[in-house]
């Protein structure tokens, strides 16, 4: 049976409060009366549903939807849209429950004075579940963000699709995914997980640029623990299956994990301060007191000359960047590669660096995917790239090969080759084999490549190379160990001295580590107006 025409549908007027109803009954209808009614109605919308549902929200250690928005945005800057929207469903008793906002608050405000669009689920209303009207509000605010060229932040705390509305709810998710994809690389999209996110709903955060999660209160999974147990027999908790620590350390789905909502939203604000409004702008520059020509005298002490001795690359980054401040992305996942946003001379840069302290800084499947995603994000939003190399190669192993290190390692290679932002690489110590090429070498398009006098660039380490090249001489020698040592020294002297690559134009200059900051800032200033175009095409076909 077809639905009745719009004019014939049952209309459920907004219930006025007793005080307003009494006032309207006593006074003749005037615009003042209607304004009073509107004021009371909007006050009730801001108050939200009953106190019991609010108490239940707080009992879970969660803030209310408007408290979250207040923490995210500058004070008094939020402008709400469609606060009086209500669903039209009459299925399964829904016609008797039609709360305003329909479980999602949408609008825009400012963060540090710059416009940001936001939608936030209200778990107190239908568990934040998405229905037709709920989805329409999200679609509208996403369209507005794209049209205005401003970041979009989603505060997720919803129970998935509203089952009573059936396929209409599923279609609502499809509209969100389509807009996530259309906005990708156009405006920054940030998903903040503040509650459960299950099933198809999890794909929207996965399509955005950054995912924040809060420990204990937020979870993401496609199939929940009950389904997992029914299908596989495995028993696991919600947090064990898809909690913040799982996704920030094992799966790589979450970029950031926080102990509470306040610190989480504070970091969202900080991240937004380092991103442009859209792909047509550059990130905001800030005045800085840290001198651009400051010498970094401690670097020579931080980095051991012996390529086999580990050190913490984070200390190197801290010494180089403005005021020692940087914002690490995916800090707890794939720790042998560091990705961070920082400023050099007041300008935002993306830093990609091997971490010798973890697995000697080797590249593997996870680091390749982590680095590729970060490089693509920086390139999309006009953030110059600085790459710090100290890499022994790709991780060997049957698991790596069988799980697609070739295909997945190529993601990082593709991302660098496709990037048109200013790109500077610096070789601190070793840079061996294919990993050297992939980590933004001159041959794949780095604008400038510098090296410290401790650099060793080669196909492989001297020991391995000598064993391959001189294996016969070593095997036939009366003293194989002495001959091997002699050949290793000869190979290192001829092909791995610090100036070998510079002599062949593969390194622009060998620099004093103390001058690193000054050299990078001067180079970035020169490259500020770099313009590079890719071949005309619909899009590339990167390895997946």
C-alpha positions in Angstrom: 0.0 0.0 0.0 1.4 3.4 -1.0 2.2 6.0 1.6 -0.5 8.8 2.0 0.2 12.2 0.5 2.2 14.6 2.6 -0.9 16.7 3.4 -2.8 13.7 4.7 -0.2 12.4 7.0 -0.9 12.6 10.7 0.9 15.6 12.2 2.1 15.5 15.8 2.5 19.1 17.0 5.2 20.0 19.5 3.9 19.7 23.0 4.1 23.0 24.8 5.2 23.1 28.4 2.4 23.6 31.0 3.6 27.1 31.7 3.6 28.1 28.1 0.2 26.3 27.4 -1.3 28.2 30.4 0.1 31.5 29.2 -1.3 30.9 25.6 -4.7 30.0 27.0 -4.9 33.2 29.0 -3.5 35.6 26.4 -4.7 36.4 22.9 -2.5 35.1 20.1 0.3 37.5 19.4 3.8 37.2 18.0 5.1 37.7 21.5 3.2 34.6 22.6 4.7 32.6 19.8 8.2 33.9 20.6 7.7 32.8 24.2 6.5 29.3 23.0 9.6 29.1 20.8 11.9 30.1 23.6 10.5 27.4 25.9 10.6 24.8 23.1 14.3 25.5 22.3 15.1 25.5 26.0 13.6 22.0 26.2 15.6 20.9 23.2 18.9 22.1 24.8 18.0 20.4 28.0 17.6 17.1 26.1 15.6 14.1 27.2 14.7 13.2 30.7 17.2 13.3 33.6 17.2 9.5 33.9 18.8 9.1 30.4 21.3 11.8 31.2 22.2 10.1 34.5 22.7 6.8 32.6 25.0 8.5 30.2 27.1 9.9 33.0 27.1 6.6 34.8 29.0 5.2 31.8 31.7 7.9 32.2 30.4 9.8 29.1 29.6 13.5 28.6 26.3 14.7 27.0 26.3 15.7 23.4 26.2 19.4 24.1 29.0 19.2 26.6 31.1 17.5 24.0 30.4 20.2 21.5 31.2 22.9 24.0 34.6 21.3 24.6 35.4 21.0 20.9 34.4 24.5 19.8 35.3 28.0 20.9 32.9 29.3 23.6 29.7 30.6 22.3 30.5 29.9 18.6 28.1 27.0 17.9 25.3 27.5 15.5 22.9 24.6 15.4 20.8 23.7 12.3 17.7 21.6 12.2 17.3 21.3 16.0 13.6 20.9 15.5 13.8 18.0 13.1 11.8 14.9 14.0 11.3 11.6 12.3 8.1 10.7 10.4 8.2 6.9 10.9 5.0 5.2 12.1 6.4 1.7 12.4 6.5 -0.3 15.7 5.2 2.5 17.8 7.7 5.2 16.8 4.8 7.6 16.0 4.4 7.9 19.8 8.0 8.9 20.3 9.2 11.8 18.2 11.9 13.7 20.1 13.5 16.8 18.6 16.9 16.5 17.0 16.2 12.9 16.3 19.3 11.8 18.1 21.9 13.9 16.4 23.0 17.5 16.9 24.4 19.3 13.8 25.8 22.7 13.1 29.0 24.7 12.9 31.3 26.8 15.1 34.9 27.8 15.3 38.1 26.2 16.6 40.8 28.9 17.3 38.6 31.3 15.2 38.3 29.1 12.1 35.1 27.5 11.0 34.5 23.8 11.7 31.4 21.8 11.0 30.2 19.1 13.4 27.7 16.4 13.9 27.3 14.6 17.2 25.2 11.7 18.2 23.0 11.9 21.3 23.0 8.4 22.8 20.1 9.4 25.1 17.8 9.5 22.1 17.2 6.2 20.4 20.7 5.2 21.5 22.0 7.6 18.9 20.7 5.1 16.2 20.5 6.4 12.7 17.1 6.8 11.0 16.0 8.6 7.9 15.6 12.1 9.5 18.8 11.6 11.5 20.7 10.7 8.3 19.3 13.6 6.4 20.6 16.0 9.0 24.1 14.5 8.7 23.9 14.6 4.9 23.0 18.3 5.1 25.9 19.3 7.4 28.4 17.3 5.3 27.2 19.0 2.1 27.6 22.4 3.9 31.1 21.5 5.0 32.2 20.6 1.5 30.5 23.7 0.0 32.1 26.0 2.6 35.5 24.3 2.4 35.8 23.7 6.1 36.8 20.7 8.3 34.1 18.2 9.4 34.3 16.6 12.9 31.9 13.8 13.8 31.4 12.9 17.5 30.2 9.3 17.3 28.2 7.7 20.0 25.5 5.6 18.3 24.0 2.2 18.2 24.1 1.8 14.4 21.0 1.7 12.1 17.6 2.3 13.6 16.1 -1.2 13.1 12.5 0.0 13.1 13.1 2.1 10.0 14.6 -0.8 8.0 16.2 -0.1 4.7 15.8 3.7 5.0 18.4 3.7 7.8 20.8 1.6 5.6 20.3 4.1 2.8 21.2 6.9 5.2 24.5 5.3 5.8 25.1 4.9 2.1 24.7 8.7 1.8 27.2 9.3 4.5 29.8 7.0 2.9 29.3 8.7 -0.5 29.9 12.1 1.0 32.9 10.9 3.1 34.4 9.7 -0.2 33.6 12.9 -2.1 35.1 15.0 0.7 38.3 12.9 0.9 41.3 15.0 0.2 39.1 18.1 -0.1 38.4 19.0 3.5 39.9 17.4 6.7 37.5 14.8 8.2 38.0 13.8 11.8 36.0 11.0 13.5 35.9 11.0 17.3 34.7 7.7 18.7 33.0 8.4 22.1 30.8 5.3 22.3 29.9 2.1 20.4 30.2 1.9 16.6 29.2 -1.4 15.1 28.5 -2.9 11.7 28.4 -0.8 8.6 28.5 2.4 10.7 32.3 1.7 11.3 33.0 2.3 7.7 32.4 6.1 7.9 35.3 6.6 10.4 37.5 4.4 8.3 36.9 6.7 5.3 38.0 9.8 7.2 41.5 11.2 7.7 41.8 10.7 11.5 40.1 8.5 14.1 40.2 9.3 17.8 39.0 6.8 20.4 38.5 7.0 24.2 39.5 4.0 26.3 36.8 1.9 27.9 33.9 3.8 26.5 34.4 3.6 22.7 34.5 0.4 20.5 34.5 -0.3 16.8 33.8 -3.6 15.1 31.9 -5.0 12.1 30.5 -8.0 14.0 30.1 -7.9 17.8 31.2 -10.4 20.4 27.9 -12.3 20.3 28.2 -12.9 16.6 31.8 -13.8 16.9 31.0 -16.4 19.5 28.1 -17.8 17.5 30.2 -18.2 14.3 33.7 -19.0 15.6 33.1 -20.1 19.2 35.6 -17.4 20.4 34.6 -15.5 23.5 35.8 -11.9 23.8 34.7 -8.6 25.4 33.7 -5.5 23.4 36.9 -3.8 24.4 38.9 -6.9 23.6 37.4 -7.1 20.2 37.4 -3.4 19.2 38.4 -1.1 22.0 40.7 1.9 21.7 43.9 0.0 22.6 43.1 -2.7 20.1 42.6 -0.3 17.2 45.5 2.0 18.2 48.1 -0.8 18.7 47.0 -3.8 16.6 44.7 -2.9 13.7 45.8 0.6 13.0 42.2 1.7 12.6 42.6 4.4 15.3 45.2 7.1 15.0 44.9 8.3 18.7 43.7 6.8 21.9 42.9 8.8 25.0 42.0 8.1 28.6 39.0 10.6 28.7 36.9 12.7 26.5 38.3 16.0 27.7 41.9 15.2 26.6 40.6 13.6 23.4 38.7 16.7 22.3 41.6 19.0 23.4 43.9 17.0 21.0 41.2 17.3 18.2 41.4 21.1 18.6 45.2 20.9 18.5 45.2 18.7 15.3 42.8 21.2 13.6 45.3 24.0 14.4 47.8 22.2 12.2 45.5 21.5 9.2 44.3 23.8 6.5 40.6 24.5 6.0 40.7 22.6 2.7 42.9 21.4 -0.1 43.1 24.9 -1.7 44.8 26.4 1.3 48.1 25.9 3.2 48.2 25.0 6.9 48.2 28.1 9.1 51.6 29.5 9.9 52.4 30.8 13.3 55.0 33.2 14.5 57.7 31.4 16.5 60.3 32.5 19.0 62.6 29.5 18.3 65.3 30.9 16.0 65.3 29.4 12.5 69.1 29.3 12.5 69.4 27.7 16.0 72.2 25.1 16.0 71.3 21.6 17.1 74.5 20.8 18.9 73.2 17.8 20.7 72.3 15.8 17.6 75.9 14.5 17.2 75.6 13.0 20.7 72.1 11.6 20.3 72.9 9.5 17.2 75.7 6.9 17.6 78.1 6.5 14.6 77.8 2.7 14.8 74.8 1.8 12.6 73.9 -1.1 14.8 73.5 0.9 17.9 69.8 1.9 18.6 68.7 5.4 19.6 65.4 7.3 19.9 64.5 9.1 16.7 61.9 11.1 18.7 64.7 12.9 20.4 66.1 13.9 17.0 62.7 15.2 15.9 62.3 17.1 19.2 65.7 18.8 18.8 65.0 19.9 15.2 61.4 21.2 15.3 60.1 24.5 16.7 60.1 24.6 20.5 60.5 20.8 20.5 56.8 20.3 19.9 55.4 17.7 17.5 52.1 15.7 17.3 52.6 12.1 16.6 50.1 10.1 14.5 49.6 6.4 15.1 52.0 6.6 18.0 51.3 3.1 19.3 51.0 1.2 16.0 53.9 0.1 13.8 56.4 1.8 16.0 59.4 1.2 13.8 58.2 4.2 11.7 57.3 7.6 13.1 54.8 9.9 11.6 54.3 13.4 13.1 53.0 16.9 12.4 55.3 19.7 13.6 56.4 23.2 12.7 59.7 24.3 11.2 60.1 28.1 11.2 56.4 28.4 12.0 55.3 26.3 8.9 53.6 23.0 9.4 55.5 19.9 8.1 54.8 16.2 8.0 57.7 14.2 9.4 58.3 10.5 8.4 61.2 8.9 10.2 62.6 5.4 10.8 62.8 4.5 14.5 66.0 2.6 15.2 64.8 1.9 18.7 62.1 -0.4 17.4 63.1 -3.3 15.2 66.1 -1.2 14.1 63.8 1.0 12.0 63.1 -1.7 9.4 60.2 -1.3 7.0 57.5 -3.9 7.1 53.8 -4.3 6.1 52.4 -2.2 8.9 54.9 0.6 8.6 54.4 0.7 4.8 50.7 1.2 5.2 51.1 3.7 8.1 53.6 5.8 6.2 51.6 5.7 2.9 48.4 6.9 4.6 50.3 9.7 6.3 52.1 10.8 3.1 48.9 10.9 1.2 47.2 13.0 3.9 50.0 15.5 3.9 50.0 15.7 0.1 46.3 16.2 0.0 46.4 19.1 2.4 49.5 20.9 1.1 51.8 19.9 4.0 55.5 19.6 3.1 57.2 16.3 3.8 60.5 15.9 5.7 61.8 12.3 5.7 64.5 11.2 8.2 66.2 8.0 7.1 68.0 5.4 9.1 66.7 2.2 7.6 68.4 -1.2 7.2 65.9 -2.5 4.6 62.6 -4.4 4.5 61.9 -7.0 7.1 62.6 -10.5 5.7 60.3 -13.4 6.6 57.8 -15.9 5.3 54.9 -14.1 7.0 55.9 -10.8 5.4 56.1 -12.3 2.0 52.9 -14.4 2.3 51.0 -11.4 3.7 51.9 -9.2 0.7 54.9 -7.1 1.6 55.4 -6.5 -2.1 51.9 -5.2 -2.7 51.6 -3.4 0.6 55.2 -2.0 0.6 54.4 -0.6 -2.8 51.8 1.6 -1.1 54.5 3.7 0.5 56.4 3.9 -2.7 53.3 5.0 -4.7 52.4 7.6 -2.1 55.8 9.3 -2.2 56.0 9.1 -6.1 52.5 10.7 -6.3 53.1 13.5 -3.8 53.6 17.0 -5.3 54.2 18.9 -2.1 57.8 20.0 -1.2 59.8 16.9 -0.2 63.1 16.9 1.6 64.9 13.8 2.8 67.8 13.6 5.3 69.9 10.5 5.7 71.3 10.2 9.2 73.0 6.8 9.1 72.3 3.7 7.0 70.0 3.6 4.0 70.1 0.2 2.4 68.5 -1.4 -0.6 64.9 -0.9 -1.7 64.0 0.7 1.6 66.4 3.6 0.7 64.6 4.1 -2.6 61.1 3.9 -1.1 61.9 6.4 1.7 61.7 9.4 -0.6 65.1 9.1 -2.3 66.2 11.5 -5.0 65.4 8.9 -7.7 61.6 8.9 -6.8 61.3 12.7 -6.7 62.6 14.2 -3.5 63.2 17.9 -4.2 66.3 18.0 -1.9 68.3 15.2 -0.3 70.8 15.9 2.5 73.0 13.6 4.5 75.1 13.6 7.7 78.7 12.6 7.5 77.6 9.3 9.2 75.5 8.2 6.2 75.9 4.9 4.5 73.9 4.4 1.3 74.2 1.1 -0.4 72.4 -1.9 -1.8 73.1 -3.7 1.5 75.4 -3.6 4.5 79.1 -4.1 4.0 79.1 -7.5 5.7 76.3 -8.9 3.5 77.7 -7.4 0.3 81.2 -8.8 1.0 79.8 -12.3 1.6 78.0 -12.1 -1.8 80.7 -10.5 -3.9 83.7 -12.3 -2.4 82.2 -15.6 -1.4 84.7 -17.6 -3.4 87.8 -15.8 -2.1 86.5 -16.1 1.4 85.7 -19.8 1.0 89.1 -20.7 -0.5 91.1 -18.6 2.0 93.3 -20.2 4.6 91.8 -17.7 7.1 88.3 -17.0 5.9 87.5 -14.6 8.8 90.5 -12.5 8.1 89.7 -12.3 4.4 86.1 -11.5 5.1 87.1 -8.7 7.4 89.5 -7.4 4.7 86.8 -7.5 2.0 84.2 -5.8 4.3 86.6 -3.0 4.9 87.4 -2.7 1.2 83.7 -2.6 0.2 82.9 0.0 2.9 85.9 2.2 1.9 85.1 2.1 -1.8 81.3 2.2 -2.0 80.0 3.2 1.4 81.9 6.3 2.4 79.9 9.4 3.3 80.5 11.2 0.1 79.9 8.4 -2.4 76.3 9.4 -3.1 77.1 13.1 -3.1 79.8 12.6 -5.7 77.2 11.1 -8.0 74.6 13.8 -7.4 72.2 11.6 -5.4 72.7 13.7 -2.3 72.6 17.5 -2.6 74.9 18.2 0.4 76.6 16.5 3.3 75.8 18.7 6.3 76.9 19.2 9.9 74.1 17.7 12.1 74.1 20.9 14.1 73.0 22.8 11.0 70.1 20.4 10.3 67.3 22.8 11.5 68.7 25.8 9.6 69.2 23.8 6.4 65.6 22.3 6.5 64.0 25.7 7.2 65.9 27.5 4.4 65.0 24.7 2.0 61.4 24.7 2.9 61.3 28.5 2.5 62.8 28.1 -1.0 60.2 25.4 -1.9 57.2 27.2 -0.5 55.9 28.1 -3.9 56.7 24.8 -5.5 54.2 23.9 -8.3 54.1 20.4 -9.7 51.3 18.8 -11.7 50.5 15.1 -12.2 49.6 13.8 -15.7 46.0 14.3 -16.6 43.9 11.3 -15.5 40.8 10.4 -13.7 42.8 8.9 -10.9 45.7 6.5 -10.3 45.3 2.9 -9.5 47.5 2.5 -6.3 48.3 -0.9 -4.9 45.7 -2.1 -2.4 
